[in-house]
Amino acid sequence: MSGSEKRIKVSNIANYYENPRHPIASDEFDTLKKLFDSVGIPQMLNLASDIKAHGLLPCNRIVVVYSEFLKKYVVYEGNRRVAAIKLLLYPDTFTFLDKATIDKVKKIVSGPGVGLSTSLNCYVTDETEAFFIMERLHSGEDHGRGLKSWDAREKENFKVRQGNKQSLSNLIYLYVQKYCDGLDITTILPFTTIQRIFNNRKVRTKIGLDASDESTFTPDRIILVVEASKWIVAESDYSQMSITRLFNTADSISDKLCPWIDTYHSTHPITTPKPNPLKDSPTKNSDTSLEDSSATNETPPNAAPPSPPESSIQKEKDGSDFVPDSPDTSKSSSTSPSTHTPKSIRSGVVKNQPYFFQGLDSSKLNPHDSTSHGVSAVCQELRLFSDKKLVSTYPLASAFLTRSIIEQSIKYYSHQHYIQGQRKLIWENIERLSKLSQIIDNYKRNLANYITDTTIRDYFMALFDNYNDTVNPLNWVVHRPSEFQLDASTLIELPRKGLLTVINYFLTA
């Protein structure tokens, strides 16, 4: 780093007109207005209140570059913080805010907290280094080079290690790993959704879980939670509604899930004795390795009743659709129950290997919206093919769906996002392009302006830089299936090579 520390008056600091957070501004006033509009006034007030209460974090420096044109220092890193400090110091100059908001700011200023200074410690450097710092801090993990935010479970770990009580979702996560052969339950439901659904008072009571008593987290109850989670996902797919919308209130959660639990209990009586919490608790040992559940527990009961959607596909006892892998398994209806124990709780199997598009995230799609109902339908069928492991049975259809999700996810993303620095949707640049190859070429030429995440840009180029190696074989299957087909293993592996990550980004960014 070639810059230097300097204390600079706030009045001599200008916010960055070309901040990627908002459209390019014309002057300082316009910059602040666009920044507040982009970030949100409530969020800026929260930041101002936190700065007043605690001051600026000493580890997070404001980075500025001197502008000969403006005769001021321009903020390249720390624009929100500088804008919040200006708001605290000079609230009456923010005339684009209403009187009620200005009054809130003045109340914050007059309240308890640290004193406000009219000068700030800044890191002064040149534009090249400033851009480098900005990209490092705001481009995501970037293969380990950038910042990596805590996910919900990591936040929970931090709280627990500070002496807070374990949440129900964290205990479920740990005990599922212990009793279900290392299964990561967040591959079925998000961590926060697990807490919201299973911490529902009626659901929690009916299952028999108590976060204050780890002895209640028995193998039977944990397997019930896993199977209930699968059923919840199946219900969401069947209704074509996201889980958060389908189970959006305490009553909707208990009304839907409690009858399912009753049915489960009627066919899976709890017989496993309570484990010794001091001996078996995964929270009492920092070693994350887990014992083989078969060595300490009874054979787990078969899983849950089938989910509501009717299907001609044979039903497994765990509620999933069973598709024979070969003619030898076609008589599976006469096979003993232990033969069809869910893979997640068998010993000696490959753990948590995603199959095809398992993990595809369409939670933000509205199947009834004109710009997303098409890609939503493709996602629904891809999840079916993934969950039921149908690629070997239907390789042509799998190739069609893969080719379709590539194009439809790009088009959906293009409808939702503006070109960087412009008030123009990406879609306006590609809507007249009739071929996927043309759309991908347009993306490659404008990649930095279309996709802000450097990791996703890397994956995009790795996947599509050579169109003939990745997408064209899918086109050949679509247009010339009698001459060219892809084997199932190639199709199953493709999402694992970054394609699933890119598509999830296009659907959720």
C-alpha positions in Angstrom: 0.0 0.0 0.0 1.5 3.3 -1.1 -0.9 5.8 0.6 -0.7 7.6 3.9 -2.9 8.5 6.9 -4.3 12.1 7.1 -6.9 13.9 9.1 -9.2 15.8 6.8 -12.1 18.2 7.4 -15.5 16.8 6.5 -16.2 20.0 4.6 -13.2 19.1 2.4 -14.5 15.6 1.5 -16.7 14.9 -1.5 -18.7 11.8 -2.0 -17.9 9.7 -5.1 -20.2 10.7 -8.0 -19.7 7.3 -9.7 -20.3 5.1 -6.6 -21.4 1.7 -8.0 -24.2 1.7 -5.5 -26.2 4.2 -7.5 -26.4 5.8 -11.0 -23.8 8.4 -11.9 -24.5 11.7 -10.2 -24.0 15.3 -11.4 -22.8 17.0 -8.2 -22.4 16.5 -4.5 -26.1 17.1 -3.7 -27.2 14.7 -6.4 -24.7 12.1 -5.2 -26.0 12.2 -1.7 -29.6 12.0 -2.9 -28.9 9.0 -5.2 -27.0 7.3 -2.4 -29.9 7.7 0.1 -32.4 6.5 -2.5 -30.2 3.5 -3.4 -29.3 2.4 0.1 -32.6 3.4 1.7 -33.3 6.2 4.1 -34.1 3.9 7.1 -30.8 2.1 6.6 -28.9 5.4 6.4 -30.6 6.5 9.6 -29.6 3.3 11.3 -26.0 3.8 10.2 -26.0 7.4 11.5 -27.4 6.3 14.8 -24.7 3.6 15.2 -21.9 6.0 14.4 -23.3 8.4 17.0 -23.5 5.7 19.5 -20.2 3.9 18.9 -18.1 6.0 16.5 -16.4 4.6 13.4 -14.8 1.2 13.5 -11.0 1.9 13.7 -10.2 -1.1 11.6 -12.3 0.1 8.6 -10.6 3.1 7.1 -12.2 5.7 4.8 -10.2 5.8 1.5 -10.0 9.0 -0.4 -8.2 10.4 -3.5 -7.5 14.0 -4.0 -9.2 15.6 -7.0 -7.4 18.6 -8.6 -10.7 19.4 -10.4 -12.8 19.6 -7.2 -9.9 20.8 -5.0 -11.3 18.3 -2.5 -10.7 14.7 -1.4 -13.1 12.2 -3.0 -14.3 9.2 -1.0 -13.7 5.9 -2.9 -14.3 3.6 0.1 -16.7 4.6 2.9 -19.3 6.7 1.1 -22.1 5.6 3.3 -20.2 6.4 6.5 -19.1 9.8 5.2 -22.7 10.6 4.0 -24.1 9.6 7.5 -21.5 11.8 9.2 -22.5 14.7 7.0 -26.1 14.1 7.8 -25.3 14.2 11.6 -23.2 17.4 11.2 -25.3 19.3 8.7 -28.9 17.8 8.7 -30.5 21.0 7.4 -28.6 20.8 4.2 -30.2 17.5 3.2 -33.3 19.2 1.8 -34.3 16.1 -0.2 -35.3 14.5 3.1 -38.7 15.4 4.7 -39.0 17.3 8.0 -39.9 14.2 10.0 -36.6 12.5 8.9 -34.6 15.6 9.7 -36.2 15.7 13.1 -35.1 12.1 13.7 -31.6 13.0 12.8 -31.5 15.9 15.2 -32.9 13.7 17.9 -30.0 11.2 17.3 -27.5 14.0 17.4 -28.8 15.3 20.8 -28.9 11.8 22.2 -26.2 9.9 24.1 -23.1 8.6 22.4 -19.7 9.8 21.2 -18.9 13.4 20.3 -19.1 14.3 16.6 -15.9 15.6 15.0 -15.8 17.9 11.9 -12.7 16.0 10.7 -12.0 12.4 9.9 -9.0 10.1 9.8 -8.6 9.0 6.1 -6.3 6.9 4.0 -5.1 9.0 1.1 -4.0 7.2 -2.0 -4.2 7.3 -5.8 -7.1 6.1 -7.9 -5.5 2.8 -8.9 -5.0 1.6 -5.3 -8.4 3.0 -4.3 -10.1 0.9 -7.0 -8.1 -2.1 -5.8 -9.3 -1.6 -2.3 -12.9 -1.1 -3.4 -12.9 -4.3 -5.5 -11.4 -6.4 -2.6 -14.0 -5.2 -0.1 -17.1 -5.4 -2.4 -16.6 -8.2 -4.8 -17.5 -11.1 -2.5 -15.3 -13.9 -1.4 -13.4 -13.9 -4.7 -11.9 -17.4 -4.2 -10.7 -16.5 -0.7 -9.2 -13.1 -1.6 -12.1 -10.9 -0.5 -14.3 -10.7 2.5 -16.5 -13.7 3.4 -19.6 -12.8 5.3 -20.9 -15.2 8.0 -23.9 -17.2 7.0 -26.8 -17.7 9.5 -25.2 -20.7 11.1 -21.8 -19.0 11.6 -23.6 -16.0 13.2 -25.2 -18.5 15.5 -21.8 -20.1 16.4 -20.5 -16.7 17.3 -23.4 -16.0 19.6 -23.1 -19.4 21.3 -19.4 -19.0 21.8 -20.0 -15.7 23.5 -22.1 -17.5 26.1 -25.5 -17.3 24.6 -27.9 -20.2 24.6 -28.0 -22.7 21.7 -30.9 -22.0 19.2 -33.1 -24.9 18.2 -31.9 -24.6 14.6 -28.2 -25.0 15.6 -29.0 -28.0 17.8 -31.0 -29.6 14.9 -28.0 -28.9 12.5 -25.6 -30.6 14.9 -27.7 -33.6 15.8 -28.7 -34.2 12.1 -25.0 -34.5 11.4 -24.5 -36.9 14.3 -27.4 -39.2 13.6 -27.8 -39.0 9.8 -24.4 -39.9 8.6 -23.0 -36.4 8.4 -26.0 -34.9 6.5 -26.0 -31.1 6.3 -29.7 -30.3 6.8 -29.2 -26.8 5.3 -29.0 -28.5 1.9 -32.7 -29.2 2.4 -33.9 -26.1 4.2 -32.1 -22.8 4.9 -30.8 -22.4 8.5 -33.2 -19.5 9.3 -36.2 -21.4 7.9 -35.3 -24.4 10.1 -35.5 -22.1 13.2 -38.7 -20.4 12.0 -40.6 -23.7 11.3 -39.4 -26.1 14.0 -39.3 -23.5 16.7 -43.0 -22.9 16.2 -44.5 -23.6 19.6 -47.1 -26.2 18.5 -44.7 -28.0 16.1 -41.9 -28.0 18.7 -44.2 -29.4 21.4 -45.6 -32.1 19.1 -42.2 -33.3 18.0 -41.0 -33.1 21.6 -37.9 -30.9 21.1 -36.6 -28.6 23.9 -33.6 -26.4 23.2 -32.9 -26.3 26.9 -32.7 -30.1 27.1 -30.4 -31.7 24.6 -31.6 -35.2 25.7 -34.8 -34.5 23.8 -32.8 -34.5 20.5 -33.1 -38.3 20.0 -32.4 -40.1 16.7 -36.1 -40.7 16.1 -37.0 -37.1 16.5 -34.1 -35.9 14.4 -35.0 -38.3 11.6 -38.6 -36.9 11.8 -37.2 -33.4 11.4 -35.2 -34.4 8.3 -38.2 -36.1 6.7 -40.5 -33.2 7.6 -38.0 -30.9 6.0 -38.2 -33.0 2.8 -42.0 -32.9 2.9 -42.0 -29.1 3.3 -39.8 -28.8 0.2 -42.1 -31.2 -1.7 -45.2 -29.1 -0.6 -43.5 -26.0 -1.9 -42.7 -27.5 -5.2 -46.2 -28.9 -5.6 -47.9 -25.7 -4.8 -45.4 -23.7 -6.9 -44.9 -21.3 -4.0 -41.8 -20.5 -2.1 -41.5 -22.1 1.4 -41.4 -18.6 3.0 -44.7 -17.8 1.4 -46.4 -21.2 1.9 -45.3 -21.3 5.6 -45.5 -17.5 6.3 -47.3 -17.4 9.7 -47.2 -19.3 12.9 -50.7 -20.7 12.2 -49.9 -21.7 8.7 -46.9 -23.6 9.9 -48.7 -25.5 12.7 -51.9 -26.1 10.6 -49.9 -27.7 7.8 -47.1 -29.5 9.7 -48.9 -30.8 12.9 -51.2 -33.2 11.0 -48.2 -34.5 9.0 -46.4 -35.1 12.3 -49.5 -37.0 13.7 -49.4 -39.2 10.6 -45.7 -39.8 11.0 -46.1 -40.7 14.6 -48.8 -43.2 13.8 -46.5 -45.2 11.6 -43.2 -44.5 13.4 -43.5 -44.9 17.2 -40.6 -43.4 19.1 -38.8 -46.3 20.8 -35.2 -45.1 21.0 -34.1 -44.4 24.6 -32.8 -40.9 25.5 -29.1 -40.6 24.9 -26.8 -39.5 27.6 -26.3 -35.7 26.9 -22.9 -35.6 28.5 -21.7 -38.5 26.4 -23.5 -38.0 23.1 -23.9 -34.2 22.8 -22.1 -32.8 19.7 -22.0 -29.4 21.4 -19.8 -30.7 24.3 -16.9 -31.5 22.0 -15.0 -29.0 19.7 -14.1 -31.9 17.4 -16.5 -31.8 14.5 -16.0 -35.4 13.5 -19.1 -37.4 14.2 -19.5 -41.0 15.3 -21.2 -43.5 13.0 -24.8 -43.5 14.2 -25.1 -47.2 13.7 -22.5 -47.8 16.4 -24.5 -46.0 19.1 -28.1 -46.1 18.1 -30.8 -48.5 17.0 -31.5 -48.8 13.4 -33.4 -45.7 12.4 -37.0 -46.1 11.5 -38.1 -45.7 7.9 -38.9 -42.1 7.0 -42.0 -40.1 6.4 -45.3 -40.7 4.7 -45.5 -39.7 1.1 -46.1 -36.1 0.1 -49.5 -35.1 -1.4 -48.8 -34.9 -5.2 -50.0 -38.1 -6.9 -47.7 -39.7 -9.3 -47.5 -42.9 -11.3 -43.9 -43.3 -10.1 -43.6 -45.9 -7.3 -43.5 -44.4 -3.8 -40.7 -45.1 -1.4 -41.5 -45.4 2.3 -39.5 -42.3 3.0 -42.0 -40.3 0.9 -39.7 -39.9 -2.1 -40.5 -41.3 -5.5 -38.5 -44.5 -6.2 -37.3 -45.0 -9.8 -35.6 -48.4 -10.4 -32.0 -48.0 -11.4 -32.1 -51.3 -13.4 -34.6 -54.0 -14.3 -33.3 -56.0 -11.2 -34.9 -53.5 -8.9 -38.3 -53.3 -10.5 -39.7 -55.6 -7.9 -38.8 -53.3 -5.1 -42.3 -53.4 -3.7 -41.5 -56.7 -2.1 -38.2 -55.7 -0.8 -37.8 -55.5 3.0 -38.2 -52.0 4.5 -34.5 -51.8 5.5 -33.5 -52.0 1.8 -35.1 -48.5 1.3 -33.7 -46.7 4.3 -33.1 -43.1 3.2 -29.5 -42.7 1.9 -29.0 -39.8 4.3 -29.1 -42.2 7.3 -27.2 -45.2 5.8 -23.7 -46.0 6.7 -20.9 -46.2 4.1 -22.5 -44.0 1.4 -21.1 -40.9 -0.3 -22.1 -38.0 1.9 -24.0 -34.9 0.6 -23.0 -35.2 -3.0 -25.4 -33.0 -5.0 -27.1 -34.8 -7.8 -27.6 -32.8 -11.0 -29.3 -29.5 -10.0 -29.9 -30.3 -6.3 -29.6 -26.9 -4.5 -31.2 -24.9 -7.3 -32.5 -21.8 -5.7 -35.7 -20.4 -7.2 -37.0 -18.9 -3.9 -37.2 -15.4 -5.3 -39.1 -16.3 -8.4 -42.8 -15.6 -8.7 -44.3 -18.3 -11.0 -47.2 -16.0 -11.8 -45.0 -13.1 -13.0 -44.6 -12.8 -16.7 -40.8 -12.4 -16.6 -40.3 -15.4 -14.3 -43.1 -18.0 -14.8 -41.1 -19.7 -17.6 -37.8 -20.0 -15.7 -39.8 -21.0 -12.6 -41.4 -23.9 -14.5 -38.0 -25.1 -15.7 -36.7 -24.9 -12.2 -39.6 -27.0 -10.9 -38.9 -29.8 -13.4 -35.1 -29.7 -12.8 -35.7 -30.1 -9.1 -38.0 -33.1 -9.8 -35.3 -34.7 -12.0 -32.7 -34.0 -9.4 -34.6 -35.2 -6.3 -35.9 -38.3 -8.1 -32.5 -39.0 -9.8 -34.1 -39.3 -13.3 -31.1 -38.2 -15.5 -30.1 -41.8 -16.3 -33.7 -42.6 -17.1 -34.4 -39.5 -19.2 -31.0 -38.1 -20.5 -32.6 -36.3 -23.5 -35.1 -34.5 -21.3 -32.3 -33.7 -18.8 -30.2 -32.1 -21.6 -33.2 -30.1 -22.8 -33.8 -28.8 -19.3 -30.1 -27.9 -18.8 -30.0 -26.0 -22.1 -33.3 -24.2 -21.1 -32.2 -23.2 -17.6 -29.0 -21.6 -19.0 -30.9 -19.4 -21.4 -33.9 -18.7 -19.2 -31.8 -17.7 -16.2 -29.7 -15.3 -18.2 -32.8 -13.7 -19.7 -34.5 -13.4 -16.2 -31.3 -11.8 -14.8 -31.2 -9.4 -17.7 -34.8 -8.3 -17.0 -34.0 -7.6 -13.4 -30.6 -5.8 -13.5 -29.3 -2.5 -14.9 -26.0 -2.1 -16.7 -23.5 -0.7 -14.3 -23.4 3.1 -14.3 -26.5 3.4 -16.6 -30.2 3.5 -16.1 -30.7 0.9 -18.7 -31.6 -2.8 -18.2 -29.3 -5.4 -19.6 -32.4 -6.8 -21.3 -32.4 -3.8 -23.7 -29.0 -4.9 -25.0 -30.0 -8.5 -25.7 -33.8 -8.6 -26.4 -33.3 -8.5 -30.2 -30.7 -11.4 -30.1 -32.4 -14.6 -31.2 -29.6 -17.1 -30.4 -28.1 -18.0 -27.1 -24.7 -17.9 -28.6 -25.3 -14.2 -29.4 -26.5 -13.5 -25.9 -23.5 -15.1 -24.3 -21.2 -13.2 -26.7 -22.8 -9.9 -25.6 -22.4 -10.9 -22.0 -18.7 -11.7 -22.5 -18.1 -8.3 -24.1 -19.8 -6.4 -21.3 -19.2 -8.8 -18.4 -17.8 -6.3 -15.9 -20.8 -4.0 -16.5 -23.4 -6.9 -16.3 -22.1 -9.0 -13.4 -20.5 -7.3 -10.3 -19.4 -10.4 -8.5 -15.9 -11.3 -9.7 -16.2 -15.0 -8.7 -19.4 -15.3 -10.9 -17.6 -13.6 -13.7 -14.7 -16.1 -13.5 -17.2 -19.0 -13.5 -19.1 -17.5 -16.4 -16.0 -17.2 -18.5 -14.8 -20.7 -17.5 -18.2 -22.1 -18.6 -18.9 -20.1 -21.7 -15.7 -18.7 -23.1 -15.6 -21.7 -25.4 -19.2 -22.0 -26.4 -18.5 -25.2 -28.5 -17.3 -27.1 -25.4 -20.2 -26.4 -23.1 -23.5 -25.1 -24.7 -23.2 -26.4 -28.2 -23.3 -30.1 -27.2 -26.6 -29.3 -25.5 -27.8 -27.6 -28.7 -26.8 -30.7 -30.7 -28.9 -32.9 -28.4 -31.9 -30.5 -28.8 -31.7 -30.3 -32.6 -30.1 -33.6 -33.6 -30.9 -36.2 -30.9 -30.7 -39.0 -33.5 -27.1 -38.1 -34.2 -25.8 -36.8 -30.9 -26.5 -37.5 -27.2 -24.8 -36.8 -23.9 -24.3 -39.5 -21.4 -25.9 -39.1 -18.0 -22.7 -38.7 -16.0 -21.7 -35.7 -18.2 -25.0 -34.0 -17.5 -24.9 -34.8 -13.8 -21.4 -33.4 -13.5 -22.0 -30.1 -15.4 -23.8 -28.2 -12.6 -20.9 -29.1 -10.2 -18.5 -27.2 -12.5 -19.8 -23.8 -11.5 -23.0 -23.9 -13.6 -25.3 -24.3 -10.6 -23.5 -21.4 -8.8 -23.9 -19.1 -11.8 -27.5 -20.0 -12.4 -28.3 -19.5 -8.7 -26.7 -16.1 -8.9 -28.8 -15.2 -11.9 -32.0 -16.2 -10.1 -31.3 -14.6 -6.7 -28.9 -11.7 -7.2 
